Amino acid sequence: MLGRIAFCLTLCLVALGASAQTFVFTAIPDEDETRLRERFQAVADYLQEELDVDVRFVPVKSYAAAVSAFRNDQVQLAWFGGLSGVQARARVPGSQALAQGAEDAEFVTYFIAHKSTGLKPGSGLTEELKGMTFTFGSKGSTSGRLMPEYYLRKTYDAAPEEVFDKVGFSGNHSRTASLVATGAYQLGALNYTVWENEVEAGNIDTDEVNVIWETPPYPDYQWTIRGDVDERFGKGFTDKVRKALLNMDDPKLLESFPRSKFIPADNSDYAIIEDVAKQIGLIDE
């Protein structure tokens, strides 16, 4: 009798342990960490209510750290850029892109210039840029490195280091805007949504720095989930997460991204990102 009771208690504890699992997610650090915490804690609260499991957001220090956390199962869901999403899914078989912002299907990068360059708004990628100083964002950023480097190589038929006097990596889009606005770098490339947010918030003086060119559109940010979550959180959990993301309609939550809404995404949507990354040597053939 005691053995049967012990066995039942064991089963109950196992069941409680399974149900008490925490679903953890992260996001690439494309903005100031304080803003990211505020933004994604609200998302964690929303997902916890929708999924009926404990949900926790954990910040990471770099794009590479976000990919590593996903690969090592420290997180099961991530808000990735195009390139980091491709890298993460390649490392975890069965992982899926679930949703992207409506704006992410046709994302763009802004090239910006300090007023000291004499470059005018909309002047484009001209010969005048050669020999100036230039900063990308993070080395693993789609909009802050991959696509701008691709278009620089295409325009000048040379690596950025051969075009500019100095090439830097700011670490995130907000810092790129700040570095160019202060004149620390003459030129930079960044996510257009961060630029517009910074301008709207009054953090950027457009008399000091302006947009000289924008790239053609490309697919970028997306939510990606590990391929093994259904085994851990129950059959159909992936679909439940997808539905929660697609149904996110709180204006404050959407504004924090900023996105108008989320739409379905698929791994195949990012094939062009993988191809470009291979072309310029950011991932192996």
Long-range contacts (C-beta under 8 A, 24 or more apart in sequence): 19-53, 20-54, 21-53, 21-54, 21-232, 21-233, 22-53, 22-54, 22-55, 22-56, 23-47, 23-51, 23-53, 23-54, 23-55, 23-56, 23-76, 23-77, 23-229, 23-233, 24-55, 24-56, 24-57, 24-58, 24-74, 24-75, 24-76, 24-77, 25-55, 25-56, 25-57, 25-58, 25-75, 25-76, 25-77, 25-78, 25-79, 26-57, 26-58, 26-59, 26-60, 26-66, 26-69, 26-70, 26-75, 26-77, 26-78, 26-79, 27-57, 27-59, 27-60, 27-66, 27-78, 27-79, 27-80, 28-60, 28-63, 28-66, 28-78, 28-79, 28-80, 28-81, 28-84, 28-138, 28-140, 28-141, 29-59, 29-60, 29-61, 29-62, 29-63, 29-66, 29-138, 29-171, 29-172, 30-81, 30-137, 30-138, 30-141, 30-144, 30-172, 30-173, 30-174, 30-191, 30-194, 31-172, 31-173, 31-174, 31-194, 32-172, 32-174, 33-59, 38-256, 39-256, 39-257, 40-79, 42-252, 42-253, 42-256, 43-248, 43-253, 46-244, 46-248, 46-250, 46-253, 47-241, 47-244, 50-240, 50-244, 50-247, 51-237, 51-240, 51-241, 51-244, 53-233, 62-138, 62-140, 62-171, 63-138, 63-139, 63-140, 63-141, 64-139, 64-140, 67-91, 67-140, 70-95, 70-224, 70-226, 73-226, 73-228, 76-225, 76-226, 76-229, 76-232, 77-223, 77-224, 77-225, 77-226, 77-229, 77-241, 78-223, 78-224, 79-221, 79-222, 79-223, 80-221, 80-222, 80-223, 80-224, 81-140, 81-141, 81-142, 81-143, 81-220, 81-221, 82-107, 82-142, 82-143, 82-146, 82-218, 82-219, 82-220, 82-221, 82-222, 82-270, 82-273, 83-140, 83-141, 83-142, 83-145, 83-146, 83-273, 83-277, 83-282, 83-283, 84-140, 84-141, 84-142, 85-222, 85-224, 85-270, 85-273, 86-270, 86-273, 86-274, 86-277, 86-283, 87-140, 87-283, 88-224, 89-224, 89-267, 90-283, 92-226, 92-227, 92-228, 93-227, 94-226, 94-227, 94-228, 95-224, 95-225, 95-226, 95-227, 96-224, 96-225, 96-227, 96-238, 96-266, 96-267, 97-222, 97-223, 97-224, 97-265, 97-266, 97-267, 97-269, 97-270, 98-222, 98-223, 98-224, 98-225, 98-238, 98-241, 98-242, 98-245, 98-264, 98-265, 99-222, 99-223, 99-242, 99-245, 99-246, 99-262, 99-263, 99-264, 99-265, 100-219, 100-220, 100-221, 100-222, 100-223, 100-262, 100-263, 100-264, 100-265, 100-269, 101-221, 101-257, 101-259, 101-260, 101-261, 101-262, 101-263, 102-259, 102-260, 102-261, 102-262, 102-263, 103-193, 103-259, 103-260, 104-219, 104-220, 104-221, 104-222, 104-259, 104-265, 105-217, 105-219, 105-263, 105-269, 106-217, 106-218, 106-219, 107-142, 107-143, 107-191, 107-192, 107-217, 107-218, 107-219, 107-220, 107-221, 108-143, 108-192, 108-214, 108-215, 108-216, 108-217, 108-218, 109-143, 109-144, 109-147, 109-148, 109-151, 109-189, 109-190, 109-191, 109-192, 109-214, 109-215, 110-189, 110-190, 110-191, 110-192, 110-195, 110-211, 110-213, 110-214, 111-148, 111-187, 111-188, 111-189, 111-211, 111-212, 111-213, 111-214, 111-215, 112-176, 112-177, 112-180, 112-187, 112-188, 112-189, 112-190, 112-195, 112-209, 112-210, 112-211, 112-212, 113-180, 113-186, 113-187, 113-209, 113-210, 113-212, 114-180, 114-181, 114-183, 114-185, 114-186, 114-187, 114-208, 114-209, 115-207, 115-208, 115-209, 115-210, 116-183, 116-186, 117-186, 117-187, 119-210, 119-212, 120-210, 120-212, 121-210, 121-211, 121-212, 122-211, 122-212, 122-213, 123-212, 123-213, 124-212, 124-213, 125-151, 125-152, 125-155, 125-156, 125-212, 125-213, 129-163, 129-164, 129-187, 130-156, 130-163, 130-164, 131-164, 131-165, 132-164, 132-165, 132-186, 132-187, 133-164, 133-165, 133-166, 133-167, 133-168, 133-185, 133-186, 133-187, 134-160, 134-163, 134-164, 134-166, 134-167, 134-168, 134-185, 134-186, 134-187, 134-188, 134-189, 135-167, 135-168, 135-169, 135-170, 135-176, 135-179, 135-180, 135-184, 135-185, 135-187, 135-188, 135-189, 136-160, 136-167, 136-168, 136-169, 136-170, 136-176, 136-188, 136-189, 137-169, 137-170, 137-171, 137-172, 137-173, 137-175, 137-176, 137-189, 137-190, 137-191, 138-169, 138-170, 138-171, 138-172, 139-169, 141-173, 141-191, 142-218, 142-220, 142-221, 142-273, 143-173, 143-189, 143-190, 143-191, 143-192, 143-220, 144-170, 144-172, 144-173, 144-176, 144-189, 144-190, 144-191, 145-169, 145-189, 146-273, 146-276, 146-277, 146-280, 146-282, 147-215, 147-218, 147-276, 148-189, 148-215, 149-280, 150-276, 150-279, 150-280, 151-215, 153-280, 174-198, 174-203, 177-203, 177-204, 177-209, 178-203, 180-209, 181-205, 181-208, 181-209, 183-208, 187-212, 193-257, 193-258, 197-258, 218-272, 218-273, 219-269, 219-270, 219-272, 219-273, 220-273, 222-265, 222-269, 222-270, 223-262, 223-265
